[in-house]
Amino acid sequence: MLSTRVIALIAPLALVVACDPAKDEPTAEGAGAAEDRARDPDSEGSVIDDVDREGGVTTAQVADNAPSYIEVEASLEVVASATIGADGGLSGDLRYLRRWGDSTPCDLDVAFTGAPMAGDCAGCDFAFDVAAAVSADRGEGACPAPTLYTLLDNPSYGTHDPVLGFWSTMTTPSYTWDDGYGGTYTWGGATYHDVFQVGYSWTTPAYDGPYGYWAGGTYGPSWSTWSMDEWASPYASARVDGDTLSWDLTQSYLTYEAAYGATACETFTWEEATAVTPRVADQSVRGTLGCVGYEAYGWDTGGMTPDGTTHYQLDGSYDAHRFTAAAGEEIQVTVDTVAADTAFDPLVYLLSPSECTLAYQDSGADCSFAPSWGQCPSFKFEAAEAGDHTVVVTGWGSCVGEVAEYQLDVVRL
């Protein structure tokens, strides 16, 4: 689902333009002048493109050359403490808090226990195999919960078995290689103190299928260092005081997220079409995306100097068009190029009324004007729910020229 920031980016655009009192005041042209300007794609400030007035699909543009990615302020906090009992076991709690823009997808309390590690932990003072479970979940959405931060078994392929350990003194192994010039190169062999690490072992199942065969097995542990005295992390620290362990991490950073299609819908109901929909002017929308020029480094110069040719690629913008579909309606969506000097490789996303990604495609049919690489997207789908769907038009890679022009057909079949 689009983040609240993205919705705020797109929705007010239509509201500001459609509700501008200066545009809705009656003029000498008559009370219908504002509506006429809204239907004219050349009118200043209009968000309505060409519309179908013959009973087909009506599309309204809700984002024009918007950036494909938006800046997001994110933060991550981990606070954990544990006690080693008289029986040698471990018990503790941690909180895992992850903020992303205006939302808090993760706010977990995790309770964990540990038993002395069964595997090898060379030189460690102690190490534990950990079992953890969520004791409270106050998050607002899908929460990525990596094992290294939460101690949760977070299976992606196979299972992850978390471990933690402490070394009052750790000496890394030493490795020596021939440096290729008659000498040697040595790495490792350093000694560190008060090293606290969290890690995991992982087990993968056997696989015998069309992509090959492997027997599976158990690997690891793979350790991640949280703290040691020769290296003071600006983000993480750990303390071992007798039978008490505690560790924490705090990070704040800027990152980016897609301005559309952040979450995939549970089901995909589309199928690839075999040809571009024939052009019908009153069922089509035209749009333009930006491209930026650059000079590539040529093979004939050993990759050291530009090849002397200006190349173009998409500038990372997108257009979004909205249309209404009834449940059960079959719709075909096609994006095609419109001229040889503005051709590009289009990519299209279809968002459901709940704004998850229902379909996406970058091929399916030959373009009317071939880009330097790729095909044009064309697919059919049956609307699972009634409401406003959104078609997002962007692109991959190269443009032929300084702009990328397209024609979008959204047709009821």
Contacts in CASP RR format, 6 or more apart in sequence:
PFRMAT RR
TARGET T0000
AUTHOR 0000-0000-0000
METHOD contacts of the structure
MODEL  1
MLSTRVIALIAPLALVVACDPAKDEPTAEGAGAAEDRARDPDSEGSVIDD
VDREGGVTTAQVADNAPSYIEVEASLEVVASATIGADGGLSGDLRYLRRW
GDSTPCDLDVAFTGAPMAGDCAGCDFAFDVAAAVSADRGEGACPAPTLYT
LLDNPSYGTHDPVLGFWSTMTTPSYTWDDGYGGTYTWGGATYHDVFQVGY
SWTTPAYDGPYGYWAGGTYGPSWSTWSMDEWASPYASARVDGDTLSWDLT
QSYLTYEAAYGATACETFTWEEATAVTPRVADQSVRGTLGCVGYEAYGWD
TGGMTPDGTTHYQLDGSYDAHRFTAAAGEEIQVTVDTVAADTAFDPLVYL
LSPSECTLAYQDSGADCSFAPSWGQCPSFKFEAAEAGDHTVVVTGWGSCV
GEVAEYQLDVVRL
1 261 0 8 1.000
1 262 0 8 1.000
1 263 0 8 1.000
1 354 0 8 1.000
1 355 0 8 1.000
1 356 0 8 1.000
2 10 0 8 1.000
2 259 0 8 1.000
2 260 0 8 1.000
2 261 0 8 1.000
2 262 0 8 1.000
2 351 0 8 1.000
2 355 0 8 1.000
3 72 0 8 1.000
3 100 0 8 1.000
3 101 0 8 1.000
3 102 0 8 1.000
3 103 0 8 1.000
3 257 0 8 1.000
3 262 0 8 1.000
4 102 0 8 1.000
4 103 0 8 1.000
5 70 0 8 1.000
5 72 0 8 1.000
5 101 0 8 1.000
5 102 0 8 1.000
6 70 0 8 1.000
6 257 0 8 1.000
6 259 0 8 1.000
6 260 0 8 1.000
6 262 0 8 1.000
7 355 0 8 1.000
9 63 0 8 1.000
9 66 0 8 1.000
9 70 0 8 1.000
9 259 0 8 1.000
10 62 0 8 1.000
10 63 0 8 1.000
10 66 0 8 1.000
10 259 0 8 1.000
10 320 0 8 1.000
11 62 0 8 1.000
13 47 0 8 1.000
13 62 0 8 1.000
13 63 0 8 1.000
13 64 0 8 1.000
14 47 0 8 1.000
14 60 0 8 1.000
14 62 0 8 1.000
17 23 0 8 1.000
17 45 0 8 1.000
17 46 0 8 1.000
17 47 0 8 1.000
18 38 0 8 1.000
18 47 0 8 1.000
23 34 0 8 1.000
23 37 0 8 1.000
24 34 0 8 1.000
25 34 0 8 1.000
26 33 0 8 1.000
27 33 0 8 1.000
29 36 0 8 1.000
37 43 0 8 1.000
37 46 0 8 1.000
38 46 0 8 1.000
38 47 0 8 1.000
38 48 0 8 1.000
39 48 0 8 1.000
39 51 0 8 1.000
40 46 0 8 1.000
41 48 0 8 1.000
41 49 0 8 1.000
41 50 0 8 1.000
41 286 0 8 1.000
47 60 0 8 1.000
47 61 0 8 1.000
47 62 0 8 1.000
47 64 0 8 1.000
48 60 0 8 1.000
48 61 0 8 1.000
49 59 0 8 1.000
49 60 0 8 1.000
49 61 0 8 1.000
49 285 0 8 1.000
49 286 0 8 1.000
49 287 0 8 1.000
49 321 0 8 1.000
50 281 0 8 1.000
50 282 0 8 1.000
50 284 0 8 1.000
50 285 0 8 1.000
50 286 0 8 1.000
51 58 0 8 1.000
51 59 0 8 1.000
51 60 0 8 1.000
51 282 0 8 1.000
52 58 0 8 1.000
52 59 0 8 1.000
52 282 0 8 1.000
52 283 0 8 1.000
53 282 0 8 1.000
54 282 0 8 1.000
54 283 0 8 1.000
56 282 0 8 1.000
56 283 0 8 1.000
56 411 0 8 1.000
56 412 0 8 1.000
57 283 0 8 1.000
57 323 0 8 1.000
57 325 0 8 1.000
57 331 0 8 1.000
57 410 0 8 1.000
57 411 0 8 1.000
57 412 0 8 1.000
58 323 0 8 1.000
58 324 0 8 1.000
59 285 0 8 1.000
59 321 0 8 1.000
59 322 0 8 1.000
59 323 0 8 1.000
59 391 0 8 1.000
59 408 0 8 1.000
59 410 0 8 1.000
60 321 0 8 1.000
60 322 0 8 1.000
60 323 0 8 1.000
61 285 0 8 1.000
61 319 0 8 1.000
61 320 0 8 1.000
61 321 0 8 1.000
61 322 0 8 1.000
62 320 0 8 1.000
62 321 0 8 1.000
62 322 0 8 1.000
62 390 0 8 1.000
63 259 0 8 1.000
63 318 0 8 1.000
63 319 0 8 1.000
63 320 0 8 1.000
64 319 0 8 1.000
65 288 0 8 1.000
65 289 0 8 1.000
65 290 0 8 1.000
65 317 0 8 1.000
65 318 0 8 1.000
65 319 0 8 1.000
66 259 0 8 1.000
66 317 0 8 1.000
66 318 0 8 1.000
66 319 0 8 1.000
66 320 0 8 1.000
67 259 0 8 1.000
67 316 0 8 1.000
67 317 0 8 1.000
67 318 0 8 1.000
68 258 0 8 1.000
68 259 0 8 1.000
68 260 0 8 1.000
68 316 0 8 1.000
68 317 0 8 1.000
68 318 0 8 1.000
68 394 0 8 1.000
69 256 0 8 1.000
69 257 0 8 1.000
69 258 0 8 1.000
69 259 0 8 1.000
69 316 0 8 1.000
70 256 0 8 1.000
70 257 0 8 1.000
70 259 0 8 1.000
71 254 0 8 1.000
71 255 0 8 1.000
71 256 0 8 1.000
72 100 0 8 1.000
72 101 0 8 1.000
72 254 0 8 1.000
72 255 0 8 1.000
72 256 0 8 1.000
72 257 0 8 1.000
73 99 0 8 1.000
73 101 0 8 1.000
73 252 0 8 1.000
73 253 0 8 1.000
73 254 0 8 1.000
74 98 0 8 1.000
74 99 0 8 1.000
74 100 0 8 1.000
74 101 0 8 1.000
74 252 0 8 1.000
74 253 0 8 1.000
74 254 0 8 1.000
74 255 0 8 1.000
75 97 0 8 1.000
75 98 0 8 1.000
75 99 0 8 1.000
75 250 0 8 1.000
75 251 0 8 1.000
75 252 0 8 1.000
75 253 0 8 1.000
76 97 0 8 1.000
76 98 0 8 1.000
76 99 0 8 1.000
76 149 0 8 1.000
76 249 0 8 1.000
76 250 0 8 1.000
76 251 0 8 1.000
77 95 0 8 1.000
77 96 0 8 1.000
77 97 0 8 1.000
77 98 0 8 1.000
77 248 0 8 1.000
77 249 0 8 1.000
77 250 0 8 1.000
77 251 0 8 1.000
78 94 0 8 1.000
78 95 0 8 1.000
78 96 0 8 1.000
78 97 0 8 1.000
78 149 0 8 1.000
78 150 0 8 1.000
78 247 0 8 1.000
78 248 0 8 1.000
78 249 0 8 1.000
78 250 0 8 1.000
79 94 0 8 1.000
79 95 0 8 1.000
79 248 0 8 1.000
80 92 0 8 1.000
80 93 0 8 1.000
80 94 0 8 1.000
80 95 0 8 1.000
80 151 0 8 1.000
80 245 0 8 1.000
80 246 0 8 1.000
80 247 0 8 1.000
80 248 0 8 1.000
81 92 0 8 1.000
81 93 0 8 1.000
81 94 0 8 1.000
81 244 0 8 1.000
81 245 0 8 1.000
81 246 0 8 1.000
82 90 0 8 1.000
82 91 0 8 1.000
82 92 0 8 1.000
82 93 0 8 1.000
82 112 0 8 1.000
82 244 0 8 1.000
82 245 0 8 1.000
82 246 0 8 1.000
83 90 0 8 1.000
83 91 0 8 1.000
83 92 0 8 1.000
83 243 0 8 1.000
83 244 0 8 1.000
83 245 0 8 1.000
84 90 0 8 1.000
84 126 0 8 1.000
84 242 0 8 1.000
84 243 0 8 1.000
84 244 0 8 1.000
84 245 0 8 1.000
85 91 0 8 1.000
85 243 0 8 1.000
88 116 0 8 1.000
89 113 0 8 1.000
89 114 0 8 1.000
89 115 0 8 1.000
89 116 0 8 1.000
89 128 0 8 1.000
90 112 0 8 1.000
90 113 0 8 1.000
90 114 0 8 1.000
90 115 0 8 1.000
90 128 0 8 1.000
90 130 0 8 1.000
90 245 0 8 1.000
91 112 0 8 1.000
91 113 0 8 1.000
91 114 0 8 1.000
92 111 0 8 1.000
92 112 0 8 1.000
92 113 0 8 1.000
93 109 0 8 1.000
93 110 0 8 1.000
93 111 0 8 1.000
93 112 0 8 1.000
93 135 0 8 1.000
94 109 0 8 1.000
94 110 0 8 1.000
94 112 0 8 1.000
94 150 0 8 1.000
94 151 0 8 1.000
95 107 0 8 1.000
95 108 0 8 1.000
95 109 0 8 1.000
95 110 0 8 1.000
96 106 0 8 1.000
96 107 0 8 1.000
96 108 0 8 1.000
96 110 0 8 1.000
96 145 0 8 1.000
96 149 0 8 1.000
96 150 0 8 1.000
97 104 0 8 1.000
97 106 0 8 1.000
97 107 0 8 1.000
97 108 0 8 1.000
98 104 0 8 1.000
98 105 0 8 1.000
98 106 0 8 1.000
98 107 0 8 1.000
98 143 0 8 1.000
98 144 0 8 1.000
99 105 0 8 1.000
100 257 0 8 1.000
103 140 0 8 1.000
103 141 0 8 1.000
104 138 0 8 1.000
104 139 0 8 1.000
104 140 0 8 1.000
105 139 0 8 1.000
105 140 0 8 1.000
105 141 0 8 1.000
105 142 0 8 1.000
105 143 0 8 1.000
105 144 0 8 1.000
106 139 0 8 1.000
106 143 0 8 1.000
106 144 0 8 1.000
106 145 0 8 1.000
107 137 0 8 1.000
107 138 0 8 1.000
107 139 0 8 1.000
107 140 0 8 1.000
108 134 0 8 1.000
108 136 0 8 1.000
108 137 0 8 1.000
108 138 0 8 1.000
108 139 0 8 1.000
108 143 0 8 1.000
108 145 0 8 1.000
108 150 0 8 1.000
109 134 0 8 1.000
109 135 0 8 1.000
109 136 0 8 1.000
109 137 0 8 1.000
110 132 0 8 1.000
110 133 0 8 1.000
110 134 0 8 1.000
110 135 0 8 1.000
110 150 0 8 1.000
110 151 0 8 1.000
110 152 0 8 1.000
111 132 0 8 1.000
111 133 0 8 1.000
111 135 0 8 1.000
112 130 0 8 1.000
112 131 0 8 1.000
112 132 0 8 1.000
112 133 0 8 1.000
112 151 0 8 1.000
113 130 0 8 1.000
113 131 0 8 1.000
113 132 0 8 1.000
114 128 0 8 1.000
114 129 0 8 1.000
114 130 0 8 1.000
114 131 0 8 1.000
115 128 0 8 1.000
115 129 0 8 1.000
116 126 0 8 1.000
116 127 0 8 1.000
116 128 0 8 1.000
116 129 0 8 1.000
117 127 0 8 1.000
117 128 0 8 1.000
117 129 0 8 1.000
117 163 0 8 1.000
117 165 0 8 1.000
118 129 0 8 1.000
121 127 0 8 1.000
121 165 0 8 1.000
123 167 0 8 1.000
123 169 0 8 1.000
123 170 0 8 1.000
124 165 0 8 1.000
124 166 0 8 1.000
124 167 0 8 1.000
124 170 0 8 1.000
125 165 0 8 1.000
125 166 0 8 1.000
125 167 0 8 1.000
125 168 0 8 1.000
126 165 0 8 1.000
126 166 0 8 1.000
127 163 0 8 1.000
127 164 0 8 1.000
127 165 0 8 1.000
127 166 0 8 1.000
128 163 0 8 1.000
128 164 0 8 1.000
128 165 0 8 1.000
129 161 0 8 1.000
129 162 0 8 1.000
129 163 0 8 1.000
130 151 0 8 1.000
130 161 0 8 1.000
130 162 0 8 1.000
130 163 0 8 1.000
130 164 0 8 1.000
131 153 0 8 1.000
132 150 0 8 1.000
132 151 0 8 1.000
132 152 0 8 1.000
132 153 0 8 1.000
132 162 0 8 1.000
133 152 0 8 1.000
134 152 0 8 1.000
137 143 0 8 1.000
142 263 0 8 1.000
145 152 0 8 1.000
145 154 0 8 1.000
146 154 0 8 1.000
147 153 0 8 1.000
147 154 0 8 1.000
147 160 0 8 1.000
147 162 0 8 1.000
147 199 0 8 1.000
147 200 0 8 1.000
148 198 0 8 1.000
148 199 0 8 1.000
148 200 0 8 1.000
148 224 0 8 1.000
149 249 0 8 1.000
151 162 0 8 1.000
151 164 0 8 1.000
151 198 0 8 1.000
152 162 0 8 1.000
153 159 0 8 1.000
153 160 0 8 1.000
153 161 0 8 1.000
153 162 0 8 1.000
154 160 0 8 1.000
157 204 0 8 1.000
158 202 0 8 1.000
158 203 0 8 1.000
158 204 0 8 1.000
158 205 0 8 1.000
159 202 0 8 1.000
159 203 0 8 1.000
160 200 0 8 1.000
160 201 0 8 1.000
160 202 0 8 1.000
161 200 0 8 1.000
161 201 0 8 1.000
161 202 0 8 1.000
161 203 0 8 1.000
161 221 0 8 1.000
162 198 0 8 1.000
162 199 0 8 1.000
162 200 0 8 1.000
163 198 0 8 1.000
163 199 0 8 1.000
163 200 0 8 1.000
163 201 0 8 1.000
163 221 0 8 1.000
163 223 0 8 1.000
164 196 0 8 1.000
164 197 0 8 1.000
164 198 0 8 1.000
164 199 0 8 1.000
164 245 0 8 1.000
165 196 0 8 1.000
165 197 0 8 1.000
165 198 0 8 1.000
166 194 0 8 1.000
166 195 0 8 1.000
166 196 0 8 1.000
166 197 0 8 1.000
166 240 0 8 1.000
166 245 0 8 1.000
167 192 0 8 1.000
167 194 0 8 1.000
167 195 0 8 1.000
167 197 0 8 1.000
168 193 0 8 1.000
168 194 0 8 1.000
169 191 0 8 1.000
169 192 0 8 1.000
169 193 0 8 1.000
170 191 0 8 1.000
170 192 0 8 1.000
170 193 0 8 1.000
170 195 0 8 1.000
170 228 0 8 1.000
171 189 0 8 1.000
171 190 0 8 1.000
171 191 0 8 1.000
171 192 0 8 1.000
172 188 0 8 1.000
172 189 0 8 1.000
172 190 0 8 1.000
172 191 0 8 1.000
172 192 0 8 1.000
173 188 0 8 1.000
173 189 0 8 1.000
174 186 0 8 1.000
174 187 0 8 1.000
174 188 0 8 1.000
174 189 0 8 1.000
175 186 0 8 1.000
175 187 0 8 1.000
175 188 0 8 1.000
176 184 0 8 1.000
176 185 0 8 1.000
176 186 0 8 1.000
176 187 0 8 1.000
177 184 0 8 1.000
177 185 0 8 1.000
177 186 0 8 1.000
177 187 0 8 1.000
178 184 0 8 1.000
178 185 0 8 1.000
179 185 0 8 1.000
192 228 0 8 1.000
192 229 0 8 1.000
192 230 0 8 1.000
192 231 0 8 1.000
193 228 0 8 1.000
193 229 0 8 1.000
193 230 0 8 1.000
194 227 0 8 1.000
194 228 0 8 1.000
194 229 0 8 1.000
194 240 0 8 1.000
195 225 0 8 1.000
195 227 0 8 1.000
195 228 0 8 1.000
196 225 0 8 1.000
196 226 0 8 1.000
196 227 0 8 1.000
196 228 0 8 1.000
196 238 0 8 1.000
196 240 0 8 1.000
196 245 0 8 1.000
196 247 0 8 1.000
197 223 0 8 1.000
197 224 0 8 1.000
197 225 0 8 1.000
197 226 0 8 1.000
198 223 0 8 1.000
198 224 0 8 1.000
198 226 0 8 1.000
198 247 0 8 1.000
199 221 0 8 1.000
199 222 0 8 1.000
199 223 0 8 1.000
199 224 0 8 1.000
200 220 0 8 1.000
200 221 0 8 1.000
200 222 0 8 1.000
201 218 0 8 1.000
201 219 0 8 1.000
201 220 0 8 1.000
201 221 0 8 1.000
201 222 0 8 1.000
202 218 0 8 1.000
202 219 0 8 1.000
202 220 0 8 1.000
202 222 0 8 1.000
203 216 0 8 1.000
203 217 0 8 1.000
203 218 0 8 1.000
203 219 0 8 1.000
204 214 0 8 1.000
204 216 0 8 1.000
204 217 0 8 1.000
204 219 0 8 1.000
205 216 0 8 1.000
206 214 0 8 1.000
206 215 0 8 1.000
206 216 0 8 1.000
206 217 0 8 1.000
207 213 0 8 1.000
207 214 0 8 1.000
207 216 0 8 1.000
225 231 0 8 1.000
226 233 0 8 1.000
226 236 0 8 1.000
226 237 0 8 1.000
226 238 0 8 1.000
226 247 0 8 1.000
226 249 0 8 1.000
227 233 0 8 1.000
227 236 0 8 1.000
227 237 0 8 1.000
227 238 0 8 1.000
227 239 0 8 1.000
227 247 0 8 1.000
235 249 0 8 1.000
235 250 0 8 1.000
235 251 0 8 1.000
236 247 0 8 1.000
236 248 0 8 1.000
236 249 0 8 1.000
237 247 0 8 1.000
237 248 0 8 1.000
238 245 0 8 1.000
238 246 0 8 1.000
238 247 0 8 1.000
238 248 0 8 1.000
239 245 0 8 1.000
239 246 0 8 1.000
239 247 0 8 1.000
259 318 0 8 1.000
260 318 0 8 1.000
260 320 0 8 1.000
260 349 0 8 1.000
260 351 0 8 1.000
260 357 0 8 1.000
260 390 0 8 1.000
260 392 0 8 1.000
261 349 0 8 1.000
261 351 0 8 1.000
261 355 0 8 1.000
261 356 0 8 1.000
261 357 0 8 1.000
261 392 0 8 1.000
262 357 0 8 1.000
263 356 0 8 1.000
263 357 0 8 1.000
264 356 0 8 1.000
264 357 0 8 1.000
265 352 0 8 1.000
265 354 0 8 1.000
265 356 0 8 1.000
265 357 0 8 1.000
265 358 0 8 1.000
267 384 0 8 1.000
268 358 0 8 1.000
268 359 0 8 1.000
269 358 0 8 1.000
269 359 0 8 1.000
269 381 0 8 1.000
269 382 0 8 1.000
269 384 0 8 1.000
270 350 0 8 1.000
270 358 0 8 1.000
270 359 0 8 1.000
270 361 0 8 1.000
270 379 0 8 1.000
270 380 0 8 1.000
270 381 0 8 1.000
271 379 0 8 1.000
271 380 0 8 1.000
271 381 0 8 1.000
272 361 0 8 1.000
272 363 0 8 1.000
272 364 0 8 1.000
272 378 0 8 1.000
272 379 0 8 1.000
272 380 0 8 1.000
273 332 0 8 1.000
273 334 0 8 1.000
273 364 0 8 1.000
273 365 0 8 1.000
273 378 0 8 1.000
273 379 0 8 1.000
273 380 0 8 1.000
274 364 0 8 1.000
274 365 0 8 1.000
274 378 0 8 1.000
275 365 0 8 1.000
275 378 0 8 1.000
276 334 0 8 1.000
276 336 0 8 1.000
276 365 0 8 1.000
276 366 0 8 1.000
276 367 0 8 1.000
276 368 0 8 1.000
276 376 0 8 1.000
276 378 0 8 1.000
276 409 0 8 1.000
277 332 0 8 1.000
277 334 0 8 1.000
277 378 0 8 1.000
277 409 0 8 1.000
277 411 0 8 1.000
279 407 0 8 1.000
279 409 0 8 1.000
280 409 0 8 1.000
280 411 0 8 1.000
283 409 0 8 1.000
283 410 0 8 1.000
283 411 0 8 1.000
284 407 0 8 1.000
284 408 0 8 1.000
284 409 0 8 1.000
285 321 0 8 1.000
285 407 0 8 1.000
285 408 0 8 1.000
285 410 0 8 1.000
286 338 0 8 1.000
286 405 0 8 1.000
286 406 0 8 1.000
286 407 0 8 1.000
286 408 0 8 1.000
287 319 0 8 1.000
287 393 0 8 1.000
287 405 0 8 1.000
287 406 0 8 1.000
287 407 0 8 1.000
287 408 0 8 1.000
288 342 0 8 1.000
288 403 0 8 1.000
288 404 0 8 1.000
288 405 0 8 1.000
288 406 0 8 1.000
289 314 0 8 1.000
289 315 0 8 1.000
289 316 0 8 1.000
289 317 0 8 1.000
289 318 0 8 1.000
289 319 0 8 1.000
289 344 0 8 1.000
289 393 0 8 1.000
289 394 0 8 1.000
289 395 0 8 1.000
289 403 0 8 1.000
289 404 0 8 1.000
289 405 0 8 1.000
289 406 0 8 1.000
290 314 0 8 1.000
290 315 0 8 1.000
290 316 0 8 1.000
290 317 0 8 1.000
290 399 0 8 1.000
290 402 0 8 1.000
290 403 0 8 1.000
290 404 0 8 1.000
291 312 0 8 1.000
291 313 0 8 1.000
291 314 0 8 1.000
291 315 0 8 1.000
291 344 0 8 1.000
291 399 0 8 1.000
291 401 0 8 1.000
291 402 0 8 1.000
291 403 0 8 1.000
291 404 0 8 1.000
292 312 0 8 1.000
292 313 0 8 1.000
292 314 0 8 1.000
292 315 0 8 1.000
293 310 0 8 1.000
293 311 0 8 1.000
293 312 0 8 1.000
293 313 0 8 1.000
293 402 0 8 1.000
294 310 0 8 1.000
294 311 0 8 1.000
294 312 0 8 1.000
294 313 0 8 1.000
295 306 0 8 1.000
295 307 0 8 1.000
295 308 0 8 1.000
295 309 0 8 1.000
295 310 0 8 1.000
295 311 0 8 1.000
296 306 0 8 1.000
296 307 0 8 1.000
296 309 0 8 1.000
296 311 0 8 1.000
297 303 0 8 1.000
297 304 0 8 1.000
297 305 0 8 1.000
297 306 0 8 1.000
297 307 0 8 1.000
298 305 0 8 1.000
298 306 0 8 1.000
298 307 0 8 1.000
300 307 0 8 1.000
301 307 0 8 1.000
311 398 0 8 1.000
312 398 0 8 1.000
312 399 0 8 1.000
312 400 0 8 1.000
312 401 0 8 1.000
312 402 0 8 1.000
313 397 0 8 1.000
313 398 0 8 1.000
313 399 0 8 1.000
314 344 0 8 1.000
314 394 0 8 1.000
314 395 0 8 1.000
314 396 0 8 1.000
314 397 0 8 1.000
314 398 0 8 1.000
314 399 0 8 1.000
314 404 0 8 1.000
316 394 0 8 1.000
317 394 0 8 1.000
318 392 0 8 1.000
318 393 0 8 1.000
318 394 0 8 1.000
319 392 0 8 1.000
319 393 0 8 1.000
319 394 0 8 1.000
320 390 0 8 1.000
320 391 0 8 1.000
320 392 0 8 1.000
320 393 0 8 1.000
321 390 0 8 1.000
321 391 0 8 1.000
321 393 0 8 1.000
321 408 0 8 1.000
321 410 0 8 1.000
322 388 0 8 1.000
322 389 0 8 1.000
322 390 0 8 1.000
322 391 0 8 1.000
323 388 0 8 1.000
323 389 0 8 1.000
323 391 0 8 1.000
323 410 0 8 1.000
324 386 0 8 1.000
324 387 0 8 1.000
324 388 0 8 1.000
324 389 0 8 1.000
325 331 0 8 1.000
325 383 0 8 1.000
325 386 0 8 1.000
325 387 0 8 1.000
325 389 0 8 1.000
325 412 0 8 1.000
326 383 0 8 1.000
326 386 0 8 1.000
326 387 0 8 1.000
327 383 0 8 1.000
327 384 0 8 1.000
327 385 0 8 1.000
327 386 0 8 1.000
328 382 0 8 1.000
328 383 0 8 1.000
328 384 0 8 1.000
329 382 0 8 1.000
329 383 0 8 1.000
329 412 0 8 1.000
330 380 0 8 1.000
330 381 0 8 1.000
330 382 0 8 1.000
330 383 0 8 1.000
330 412 0 8 1.000
330 413 0 8 1.000
331 380 0 8 1.000
331 381 0 8 1.000
331 382 0 8 1.000
331 383 0 8 1.000
331 389 0 8 1.000
331 410 0 8 1.000
331 411 0 8 1.000
331 412 0 8 1.000
331 413 0 8 1.000
332 378 0 8 1.000
332 379 0 8 1.000
332 380 0 8 1.000
332 409 0 8 1.000
332 410 0 8 1.000
332 411 0 8 1.000
332 413 0 8 1.000
333 348 0 8 1.000
333 350 0 8 1.000
333 359 0 8 1.000
333 377 0 8 1.000
333 378 0 8 1.000
333 379 0 8 1.000
333 380 0 8 1.000
333 381 0 8 1.000
333 391 0 8 1.000
333 408 0 8 1.000
333 409 0 8 1.000
333 410 0 8 1.000
334 365 0 8 1.000
334 376 0 8 1.000
334 377 0 8 1.000
334 378 0 8 1.000
334 379 0 8 1.000
334 408 0 8 1.000
334 409 0 8 1.000
334 411 0 8 1.000
335 346 0 8 1.000
335 348 0 8 1.000
335 376 0 8 1.000
335 377 0 8 1.000
335 378 0 8 1.000
335 393 0 8 1.000
335 406 0 8 1.000
335 407 0 8 1.000
335 408 0 8 1.000
335 409 0 8 1.000
336 346 0 8 1.000
336 365 0 8 1.000
336 367 0 8 1.000
336 368 0 8 1.000
336 376 0 8 1.000
336 406 0 8 1.000
336 407 0 8 1.000
336 409 0 8 1.000
337 343 0 8 1.000
337 344 0 8 1.000
337 346 0 8 1.000
337 367 0 8 1.000
337 368 0 8 1.000
337 369 0 8 1.000
337 370 0 8 1.000
337 371 0 8 1.000
337 376 0 8 1.000
337 405 0 8 1.000
337 406 0 8 1.000
337 407 0 8 1.000
338 368 0 8 1.000
338 369 0 8 1.000
338 405 0 8 1.000
338 406 0 8 1.000
338 407 0 8 1.000
339 369 0 8 1.000
339 405 0 8 1.000
340 369 0 8 1.000
340 400 0 8 1.000
341 400 0 8 1.000
341 401 0 8 1.000
342 369 0 8 1.000
342 399 0 8 1.000
342 400 0 8 1.000
342 401 0 8 1.000
342 403 0 8 1.000
342 404 0 8 1.000
342 405 0 8 1.000
343 367 0 8 1.000
343 369 0 8 1.000
343 370 0 8 1.000
343 371 0 8 1.000
343 372 0 8 1.000
343 399 0 8 1.000
343 400 0 8 1.000
343 404 0 8 1.000
344 371 0 8 1.000
344 395 0 8 1.000
344 397 0 8 1.000
344 398 0 8 1.000
344 399 0 8 1.000
344 400 0 8 1.000
344 404 0 8 1.000
344 406 0 8 1.000
345 362 0 8 1.000
345 371 0 8 1.000
345 372 0 8 1.000
345 373 0 8 1.000
345 374 0 8 1.000
345 375 0 8 1.000
345 395 0 8 1.000
345 396 0 8 1.000
345 397 0 8 1.000
345 398 0 8 1.000
346 362 0 8 1.000
346 367 0 8 1.000
346 376 0 8 1.000
346 377 0 8 1.000
346 393 0 8 1.000
346 394 0 8 1.000
346 395 0 8 1.000
346 396 0 8 1.000
346 404 0 8 1.000
346 406 0 8 1.000
347 360 0 8 1.000
347 361 0 8 1.000
347 362 0 8 1.000
347 377 0 8 1.000
347 393 0 8 1.000
347 394 0 8 1.000
347 395 0 8 1.000
347 396 0 8 1.000
348 360 0 8 1.000
348 361 0 8 1.000
348 362 0 8 1.000
348 377 0 8 1.000
348 391 0 8 1.000
348 392 0 8 1.000
348 393 0 8 1.000
348 394 0 8 1.000
348 408 0 8 1.000
349 357 0 8 1.000
349 359 0 8 1.000
349 360 0 8 1.000
349 391 0 8 1.000
349 392 0 8 1.000
349 394 0 8 1.000
350 357 0 8 1.000
350 358 0 8 1.000
350 359 0 8 1.000
350 360 0 8 1.000
350 381 0 8 1.000
350 389 0 8 1.000
350 390 0 8 1.000
350 391 0 8 1.000
350 392 0 8 1.000
351 357 0 8 1.000
351 358 0 8 1.000
351 389 0 8 1.000
351 390 0 8 1.000
351 391 0 8 1.000
351 392 0 8 1.000
352 358 0 8 1.000
352 384 0 8 1.000
352 385 0 8 1.000
352 389 0 8 1.000
353 385 0 8 1.000
353 386 0 8 1.000
353 387 0 8 1.000
353 388 0 8 1.000
353 389 0 8 1.000
354 385 0 8 1.000
355 390 0 8 1.000
358 381 0 8 1.000
358 389 0 8 1.000
359 379 0 8 1.000
359 381 0 8 1.000
361 377 0 8 1.000
361 378 0 8 1.000
361 379 0 8 1.000
362 374 0 8 1.000
362 375 0 8 1.000
362 377 0 8 1.000
362 395 0 8 1.000
362 396 0 8 1.000
363 374 0 8 1.000
363 375 0 8 1.000
363 376 0 8 1.000
363 377 0 8 1.000
364 375 0 8 1.000
364 376 0 8 1.000
364 377 0 8 1.000
364 378 0 8 1.000
364 379 0 8 1.000
365 375 0 8 1.000
365 376 0 8 1.000
365 377 0 8 1.000
365 378 0 8 1.000
366 375 0 8 1.000
366 376 0 8 1.000
367 374 0 8 1.000
367 375 0 8 1.000
367 376 0 8 1.000
368 376 0 8 1.000
371 398 0 8 1.000
371 399 0 8 1.000
371 400 0 8 1.000
372 398 0 8 1.000
372 400 0 8 1.000
373 397 0 8 1.000
373 398 0 8 1.000
374 396 0 8 1.000
380 413 0 8 1.000
383 389 0 8 1.000
391 408 0 8 1.000
391 410 0 8 1.000
393 406 0 8 1.000
393 408 0 8 1.000
395 404 0 8 1.000
END
